[in-house]
């Protein structure tokens, strides 16, 4: 039986799907894990929302800078996270 690589972006159709996925990643990260993991998850979300070029146009972020941010090789900036989350239909929130 042939197998296929799992692609999370295929299942991120609604803002609720996206929020659930990102919240699950945040829970998996815990307090001590690297925040770049969140950017790698956002890469899946961006792919589901039309790709880097489409989100760069929507957010006003530079396409190359957005690609670097989503690579998981950099710690994300708050303004980048905020713009990306808004463009993907979700909000950043804090809870106790």
Contact map, one row per residue, 1 for C-alpha under 8 A:
111000000000000000000000000000000000000000000000000000000000000000000000000000000000000000000000
111100000000000000000000000000000000000000000000000000000000000000000000000000000000000000000000
111110000000000000000000000000000000000000000000000000000000000000000000000000000000000000000000
011111000000000000000000000000000000000000000000000000000000000000000000000000000000000000000000
001111100000000000000000000000000000000000000000000000000000000000000000000000000000000000000000
000111110000000000000000000000000000000000000000000000000000000000000000000000000000000000000000
000011111110000000000000000000000000000000010000000000000000000000000000000000000000000000000000
000001111111000000000000000000000000000000010000000000000000000000000000000000000000000000000000
000000111111000000000000000000000000000000011011000000000000000000000000000000000000000000000000
000000111111100000000000000000000000000000000001000000000000000000000000000000000000000000000000
000000111111100010000000000000000000000000000000000000000000000000000000000000000000000000000000
000000011111111011001000000000000000000000001001000000000000000000000000000000000000000000000000
000000000111111011000000000000000000000000000001000000000000000000000000000000000000000000000000
000000000001111111000000000000000000000000000000000000000000000000000000000000000000000000000000
000000000001111111100000000000000000000000000000000000000000000000000000000000000000000111000000
000000000000011111110000000000000000000000000000000000000000000000000000000000000000000000000000
000000000011111111111000000000000000000000000000000000000000000000000000000000000000000000000000
000000000001111111111100000000000000000000001000000000000000000000000000000000000000000101000000
000000000000001111111110000000000000000000000000000000000000000000000000000000000000000001000000
000000000000000111111111000000000000000000000000000000000000000000000000000000000000000000000000
000000000001000011111111100000000000000000000000000000000000000000000000000000000000000000000000
000000000000000001111111110000000000010011000000000000000000000000000000000000000000000000000000
000000000000000000111111111000000000000000000000000000000000000000000000000000000000000000000000
000000000000000000011111111100000000000000000000000000000000000000000000000000000000000000000000
000000000000000000001111111110000000110010000000000000000000000000000000000000000000000000000000
000000000000000000000111111111000000010000000000000000000000000000000000000000000000000000000000
000000000000000000000011111111000000000000000000000000000000000000000000000000000000000000000000
000000000000000000000001111111000000000000000000000000000000000000000000000000000000000000000000
000000000000000000000000111111111110100000000000000000000000000000000000000000000000000000000000
000000000000000000000000011111111000000000000000000000000000000000000000000000000000000000000000
000000000000000000000000000011111000000000000000000000000000000000000000000000000000000000000000
000000000000000000000000000011111100000000000000000000000000000000000000000000000000000000000000
000000000000000000000000000011111110100000000000000000000000000000000000000000000000000000000000
000000000000000000000000000010011111100000000000000000000000000000000000000000000000000000000000
000000000000000000000000000010001111111000000000000000000000000000000000001100000000000000000000
000000000000000000000000000000000111111100000000000000000000000000000001111100000000000000000000
000000000000000000000000100010001111111110000000000000000000000000000001000000000000000000000000
000000000000000000000100110000000011111111000000000000000000000000000001000000000000000000000000
000000000000000000000000000000000011111111100000000000000000000000001111000100000000000000000000
000000000000000000000000000000000001111111110000000000000000000000000111000000000000000000000000
000000000000000000000100100000000000111111111000000000000000000000000000000000000000000000000000
000000000000000000000100000000000000011111111100000000000000000000000100000000000000000000000000
000000000000000000000000000000000000001111111110000000000000000000000110000000000000000000000000
000000111000000000000000000000000000000111111111000000000000000000000000000000000000000000000000
000000001001000001000000000000000000000011111111100000000000000000000000000000000000000100000000
000000000000000000000000000000000000000001111111111100100000000000000000000000000000000100000000
000000001000000000000000000000000000000000111111111100000000000000000000000000000000000000000000
000000001101100000000000000000000000000000011111111000000000000000000000000000000000000000000000
000000000000000000000000000000000000000000001111111001100000000000000000000000000000000100000000
000000000000000000000000000000000000000000000111111111100000000000000000000000000000000000000000
000000000000000000000000000000000000000000000111111111100000000000000000000000000000000000000000
000000000000000000000000000000000000000000000110011111110000001001100000000000000000000000000000
000000000000000000000000000000000000000000000000011111111000001000000000000000000000000000000000
000000000000000000000000000000000000000000000000111111111100000000000000000000000000000000000000
000000000000000000000000000000000000000000000100111111111110000000000000000000000001001000000000
000000000000000000000000000000000000000000000000000111111111111001000000000000000000000000000000
000000000000000000000000000000000000000000000000000011111111101000000000000000000000000000000000
000000000000000000000000000000000000000000000000000001111111000000000000000000000000001000000000
000000000000000000000000000000000000000000000000000000111111100000000000000000000011001000000000
000000000000000000000000000000000000000000000000000000011111110000000000000000000000000000000000
000000000000000000000000000000000000000000000000000000011011111011000000000000000000000000000000
000000000000000000000000000000000000000000000000000000010001111111000000000000000000000000000000
000000000000000000000000000000000000000000000000000110011000111111100000000000000000000000000000
000000000000000000000000000000000000000000000000000000000000011111110000000000000000000000000000
000000000000000000000000000000000000000000000000000000000000111111111000000000000000000000000000
000000000000000000000000000000000000000000000000000100010000111111111100000000000000000000000000
000000000000000000000000000000000000000000000000000100000000001111111110000000000000000000000000
000000000000000000000000000000000000000000000000000000000000000111111111110000000000000000000000
000000000000000000000000000000000000001000000000000000000000000011111111111100000000000000000000
000000000000000000000000000000000000001101100000000000000000000001111111100000000000000000000000
000000000000000000000000000000000000001100100000000000000000000000111111110000000000000000000000
000000000000000000000000000000000001111100000000000000000000000000011111111000000000000000000000
000000000000000000000000000000000001000000000000000000000000000000011111111000000000000000000000
000000000000000000000000000000000001000000000000000000000000000000011011111100000000000000000000
000000000000000000000000000000000011000000000000000000000000000000001001111110000000000000000000
000000000000000000000000000000000011001000000000000000000000000000001000011111011000000000000000
000000000000000000000000000000000000000000000000000000000000000000000000001111111000000000000000
000000000000000000000000000000000000000000000000000000000000000000000000000111111100000000000000
000000000000000000000000000000000000000000000000000000000000000000000000000011111110000000000000
000000000000000000000000000000000000000000000000000000000000000000000000000111111111000000000000
000000000000000000000000000000000000000000000000000000000000000000000000000111111111100000000000
000000000000000000000000000000000000000000000000000000000000000000000000000001111111110000110000
000000000000000000000000000000000000000000000000000000000010000000000000000000111111111000000000
000000000000000000000000000000000000000000000000000000100010000000000000000000011111111100000000
000000000000000000000000000000000000000000000000000000000000000000000000000000001111111111110000
000000000000000000000000000000000000000000000000000000000000000000000000000000000111111111100000
000000000000000000000000000000000000000000000000000000100110000000000000000000000011111111000000
000000000000001001000000000000000000000000001100100000000000000000000000000000000001111111000000
000000000000001000000000000000000000000000000000000000000000000000000000000000000000111111100000
000000000000001001100000000000000000000000000000000000000000000000000000000000000000111111110000
000000000000000000000000000000000000000000000000000000000000000000000000000000000100110011111000
000000000000000000000000000000000000000000000000000000000000000000000000000000000100100001111100
000000000000000000000000000000000000000000000000000000000000000000000000000000000000000000111110
000000000000000000000000000000000000000000000000000000000000000000000000000000000000000000011111
000000000000000000000000000000000000000000000000000000000000000000000000000000000000000000001111
000000000000000000000000000000000000000000000000000000000000000000000000000000000000000000000111
